Amino acid sequence: MIKKLLPAILIIITAAVFAYTTGCENIRQAEYIGRLSGRVVDSNSGAPLWGALVYTIPTSTSVYTDSTGYFKIGGFRFGSSGGSITAIIEYPGYITKQQNVYLKTLDTATYFVFRLRPAK
């Protein structure tokens, strides 16, 4: 009886091990979270631009800068090697800036200073 069940038991164990290791890989990749932080400043004077809108593609996450021009956006999920997003920065009276940004992972923040040019 056990000899008849042995192939079925081995198949079930193999399938369970495969499902577990595949699931663990997905969990490991999901643990890598990137963050973007930085400042938005005037390109001529270096003065901080308070209330500038910073948003990202593809996640459509957005924040406004504080009185020092500082912002922070988190929660970007990537594999272990990091990944790229597009940051778009808007401020009234300035040219909108769009920039591709490579984000590191492992709970480290990538810091950028975005310099906006006044519109003419």
C-alpha positions in Angstrom: 0.0 0.0 0.0 2.8 2.4 0.9 4.6 1.6 -2.3 1.5 2.6 -4.3 1.2 5.9 -2.4 4.9 6.8 -2.5 4.9 8.4 -6.1 1.8 10.5 -5.1 3.4 11.7 -1.9 6.7 12.6 -3.7 4.7 14.6 -6.3 2.8 16.5 -3.5 6.1 17.2 -1.6 7.8 18.4 -4.8 4.9 20.7 -5.6 4.8 22.1 -2.1 8.5 22.8 -2.1 8.2 24.5 -5.5 5.3 26.6 -4.4 7.0 27.6 -1.2 10.3 28.7 -2.9 8.5 30.6 -5.6 6.3 32.3 -3.0 9.4 33.2 -0.9 11.1 34.8 -3.9 8.1 37.0 -4.5 8.0 38.0 -0.8 11.7 38.8 -0.9 11.4 41.0 -3.9 8.4 42.8 -2.4 10.5 43.7 0.7 12.8 46.0 -1.3 11.3 49.4 -1.0 12.7 52.6 -2.6 12.2 56.1 -1.5 12.8 59.5 -3.2 13.5 62.6 -1.2 15.1 65.9 -2.0 14.5 69.6 -2.5 13.0 71.8 -5.2 14.9 75.1 -5.7 15.1 78.0 -8.0 17.8 77.4 -10.6 19.1 81.0 -10.5 19.1 81.8 -6.8 18.9 78.4 -5.1 15.9 79.6 -3.1 13.6 76.8 -1.9 10.3 76.6 -3.8 7.7 76.1 -1.1 4.5 74.3 -2.2 6.0 72.8 -5.4 4.1 69.7 -6.6 6.2 66.6 -7.0 4.6 63.5 -8.4 5.8 60.2 -9.9 4.9 58.0 -12.8 3.9 55.1 -12.9 2.6 55.2 -9.3 0.9 58.6 -9.4 2.1 59.4 -5.9 2.2 63.1 -5.2 3.4 65.4 -2.4 4.0 69.2 -1.9 7.3 70.6 -0.8 7.6 72.2 2.7 8.9 75.7 3.4 12.5 74.6 2.9 11.6 73.0 -0.5 12.0 69.5 1.0 9.8 66.5 0.0 9.8 62.8 0.6 7.9 60.0 -1.3 8.2 56.4 -0.3 6.8 53.0 -1.0 8.2 52.2 -4.4 8.5 48.4 -4.7 11.3 47.0 -6.8 13.4 43.9 -7.1 16.7 43.7 -5.2 18.5 45.9 -7.8 16.3 48.9 -7.6 14.3 50.6 -10.3 13.4 53.7 -12.2 10.5 56.1 -11.9 9.8 59.4 -13.6 9.5 62.5 -11.3 7.5 65.5 -12.5 7.9 68.8 -10.6 5.5 71.7 -11.1 5.5 75.2 -9.6 3.6 78.3 -10.8 5.7 80.6 -12.9 8.3 77.9 -13.5 9.0 75.5 -16.3 7.7 72.0 -15.4 10.6 69.5 -15.0 10.4 65.8 -15.8 13.3 63.6 -14.9 13.9 59.9 -14.9 15.3 58.8 -11.5 16.9 55.6 -10.5 16.0 54.6 -7.0 18.1 52.4 -4.7 16.4 49.8 -2.5 16.9 48.2 0.8 15.2 51.0 2.7 17.6 53.7 1.4 16.4 57.0 0.2 17.6 58.4 -3.1 18.2 62.2 -2.7 17.8 64.7 -5.5 17.9 68.4 -5.8 15.6 69.6 -8.6 16.4 73.0 -10.0 13.5 74.7 -11.7 13.9 77.5 -14.3 11.6 80.5 -14.2 9.2 80.6 -17.2 9.9 83.5 -19.5 
